[in-house]
């Protein structure tokens, strides 16, 4: 017998593995797409959290006021609006804080209201202080209901 015949005789019962089914590729693509959509959705939700969004808006307002170096009569109203959105409360006086912070919160809300409805807008230094305090309040946690 020749060498080729001997080799063919010994390798006769070996069968090559089957190729994976073509649907596995489609399934992988579908799962990858769904995973990508879920991750993108979570990223959007985290980006648009109310407190984080309000903090970004207040920082932006502070930068704009600092760069413009002019008084903006609507700035106090914007602070109030972003605080309401960030704290998820329609009325700032209704926000409940731990007892040790409640009096300071009400005093801040009163100063903010006086600044909004005063005949002359607050000074640039007062606006900076109001924005910094608003950012501080957004960092704190309210009382859980």
Order of alpha helices (4+ residues) and beta strands (2+ residues): alpha-alpha-alpha-alpha-alpha-alpha
